[in-house]
Amino acid sequence: IFGWMIIGPLAHELEWCDPVMGWETGCSGWIMWVSLGCMLGESICSLLILICVTGYVKTKNWLEKRARLQAQISVQVDEPVPFDLDEFEEALDPAPPADRVPTWMWAGGIVVSCALCWAIIVPLVGMKFYEPPVALAFAALTTILAVRALGVTDLNPVSGLSKLSQIVFGLVAPGDIVANLVAGGVCEAAAQQAGDLMQDLKVGYLLNASPRAQLYGQLVGTTFSIFVSVGAYALYSAAYGVPSEQFPVPTAYVWLAMAELVNGGQLADNVLWFCIASFVLSGLLPLIAFFRPNLKDWLPSAVSFGIGMYVTPNWTVARFIGSACQFLWFS
């Protein structure tokens, strides 16, 4: 409603965009910048809050452990109570030893997958040899934040993380739009898969499933998905065309616009202040939810708000009607 019934017609009436549904100079492209401000504002602010809270908790736990250790040393007792310095950091793995995933397996898998990523990306898209390791290193950092955010809020901020990666790669590879897009894709894929694996393993833990069996199943599924996903894309591309009227792929234009912006591109006409306002207002939402938890359930998600703006109404309205019907049916 806000995007396609308020600011979109406003921009069209004031001749800030062309009266077409185009992503370059049309209404779709103009609205896209405002939606990007919404997604970046909430994602960046949420990540900053998460970093600060994690640092505070880690520091507090370390100080408490140090104080307890000093208190134990200073008190003279006949039989000192044993104290484990790492009791706050290490948890007992409830899985039997035969069902656990050994270190060499998951660590070796990370090394092999990173090497394959490096070996494939460099010749495929023409990236410089040092750029994929930078993208993988940044993806490793943002993946930790993604998993933490997903565990705490049940929301994986992959959109914001990928945009942060694009901003960083605007400095690493200035002027290289392809490298910027690939680096953002590596970051988002890593964060998305890490979140999915965390949820899978959590469910397996609740059901007393074998972590090693889950890993084997995930490896089998990953192998088959290579052929299924590529085949499905080739099928849809041959039948309908991608992008096309039936499959406009609006997210691709958001990625391209971000890559062009951090590499010297220009914003749409008169959209800058709308982007700043959407960024600031969206960033206030996580702050309000953090300092006033009782209001959390009443606050909207700026990421969802932004997605609803750049996705065309023929998709969002239908989904809203279906969701409303489902809610009324179960209530």
N, C-alpha and C positions, 0 to 999 in steps of 0.2 A: 504494500500500500504506500509506504513512504517513498520508495524508489520510483515506482511506475505510475503513481497517482499524484505525487506532490512535487518532488524535486525534478523528476524527468520532464513533466509538462512545463514546469517553471523554466528549466533550461531551454526548452524548445521555444517557449513564448518570448523569452528574452534574447533569442537567437544566439545562444552560447554553443549550440550544437546543431548539426544538420537534422532535418525532420525525417530521418530514416533509422532503421534498427541496425545500424552498423557499429562495428567495434572500433573503427578508426576515428571517425569524426561524428558519428551518430549518437543518439540518445543512450544506446547500450554502453558505448565506450565512456560517455560522460558519467553515467551512474556508477560504472565499474570503479572509477577512482575513489568515489565516496565510500563504496563498500570496502575497498582495500584499506582505507583509513580506519574503518570500524574494526576490521580483523586484525590489523597491526596494533591498534591501540590496546585492545584487550589482551592480545597474545603477549606483547612485550611487557605490559604491566603485570600480568599474571606470572610471567617468568621471573621478573625482578622480585616480586613478592616471594615466590618459591625459593629463589636463591638466598634471599635475606633470611627467611624462616629456617631453611636448612642449615645455613651457617650459624644462626643463633642456637639451634638445637644441638648441633655438633659441638660448638664451643661450650655450651652449658653442660653437656654430658661429660666432656673432657675435664672441666673444672670439678664436677661432682666426683668423678673417679679419682682425680688427684687428691681432693680433700679427704675422701674415704681412705685412700691408701696412706696418706700422712697421719690420719687419726689412728689407723690400725698400728702403724709403726710406733707412734708416741705412747700408746696405751700398753702397759706391761701386763701381760697375762701369761699364765703357765702354758696354755695351749692356744697359740694365735689362731684366729679364725682365718681359714684360707680365703684369699681374695683374688679373683680373676680380673686382671686389668682389662681384658677384652670382652667382658661379659655383656657390655652394651653393644658391641659390634658384631659378635658372632652368635649365631643361633644354631641350635642342634638340628641337623637335617633328619627329619623323621623317616625318610625313606631307607629301606634296608640297603646295605652296601652294594648288593648286586644290582639294585635298581637305580643307583645314582649315576649321573653323567660325569665321567672322570674329567679332570682338568685338561688333560692332553686332547680330549675329544672336542670340547667346546672352544678351547683356545686355538687348537689347530684349525678348526673350522673357520674361525674369524680370520686367521692369517691367510688361509687358502682363498676364502671368499674375497678378501681385500685384494689379494694378488690377481685373481681373475677379473675383478672389477677394473683394476689398473690396466691389465693387459688388453682388455676388450675396449675400454673407453678411449684410450689414447689413439689407436689407429682408426677407430670407428668414427669419431667426431672431430679428430684432429686437435685434441687438447695437448698442451705441453706436458712433458713427462712429470713435472713437479706439481701440476694442478690436481690430479686425482688424489694423491696423498693428503693434500691440504683439505680437499672436500671430505675425505674419509675421516680425517682427524676432527674436523668441525662437526661432522655427523655423529662421531662418538660422544662428543660433549653434549650436543643437543639431545641425543637419544636418552641420556641419563635424565635430563630435565623432562623429556616427554613421558618416560615411564613413571617418574615421580608425580608429575601432574595428573596422569591418568589414574594412578592409584589413589590420589587424594581427592580429585574432583570428578572422576569418571569421564573426563574429557581430554582427549589427546590433541594438543595444540599444534598439529602438524602444519597447518597453513601458516601460522606465525613463524614457526621454526624454519620452514623453507624460505620464507621471505627474508628472515635474518641471514640465512646462508647466501641468498642472492645479494644482499647488501654487502656482506663480507667479501664475496667474490667480485664485486664491483671494484674493490681495491686490489685484489690478488690478480685479476685478469681484466684490467680496464679496456673497454671497447670490444670485448669478446662476448657477444650475446649468447652464442651457442654454449660456451663454457659456463656462463652464468646459469643458463637453464639446466644444464646437466648437473652442476653442483647442487642446485636447489632440489633437483629430482633425487639425487643420492641422499641428501639430508632428509627429505620427506619420506623416502622409502625406508630408510633405516629407522626413523622414529615410528613410522606406522607398523613395521614388522616387529619392532621391539615391544610395542604396546600389545599387539596381538599375541605374541608369544607369552608375555607376562600374564595376560588373562587366561590363556590356555593352561599354563602351568598352575595358576591359582585354582582353576576349576579342577584340574587333575589332583592337586593337593587335597582339596575338599572331598574328592571321591576316592582318595587313597590309590590313585593310579600310579603307575611306574613312570617316573620322569624319563628314563632311558627309552621306554616304549613310546612315549609321546614324541621324543626327539626323532626316533626312527620314522614314526608316522608323518611328522612334519617334513622330514627329508624326502619321503616318497611323494607327499603332496606337492612340495616345491618343485620336484623334478617334473611331475606331470603338468603342473601349472605353466611351465615354460611353453609347452606345446599348445596347451588349451588357450592360454591368453593370447599368444601370437596368432593362432589360428582363428580365434574369435574376432580379433581386430582385423585380420585380413578379410574375413568373411563380411563383416559389417562395412568395411571400407569399399569392398568390391560391389556390395549390394546397394548401399546408400550414399557412400562417400563420407569421409570424415576430414574436416567438418562439412556439414551440409545443412539443409533446412530442417531435416528430421533430427540430426545430431549436431547441434551447433558447437558443442564443447566449449562453453563459456569460460571454464576454468583455464583453458589454454591461453585465452586472451589476457587473463589476469596475470599469468606467469610472464607472458611476452611483454606486457606493459611494464611490469616491475623490472624486468631485465633491461628494457630500453631506458627506463627512467634512471636507474643507477649507472647507466653507461652514457649519460649525457642527453637522454631524451627529454621531451617537453610534456608537461601536463596539458590536459584539455583546457579550453578557454574558461577563465573565471571559476575554476573548480578548486583552486588552492585553498581558499578559506573554508570551503565546505569540507575538504580533506582534513584540515587542521581541527575544525570543530568536531568532526566525527572521531578523529583520533583521541582528542582530549576527553570527550564525553564517554567514549568506550573505555578509555583507561581508568576513568573514575569508578566504573562498575566493580572491578575486582577490589579496589580499595574500599569501597563501601561494604562489599561482602566480607572483607577481612576484618574491618573494624566494627561492623555491625552484623554479626552472623545471623541475628534474628530476622534480618531483611533479605537474606540470601535467596530464599525460595520465591521472593517477589521480584527479583531483579532479572531482567532478560539477559540472554547471551548475545554479546555484540558480534561474535563470530557467526552465530546463526542468523542474526539480523543482517549482517553483511552478505552472507550467502543468499538470503532471500531477496536481496536487492539486485545482484548481478545475474541471478538465474531468472529467466523470462517467466512472466505470469502464467503461461499455459502449463508450466510445471508446478509452480508453487501453489497456485490456487487449487489445482486438482489434489495435491497432497494435503492441503489444509482441509478441504472438504472431506477427504478420506479419513484424516486423523480425527476430525470433529465427529464424524459418524461412529468411528470406533470408540471414542471416549463416551459418547452418549449411549452406545450399545452396552458397554461394560459397566456403566454407572447406573 
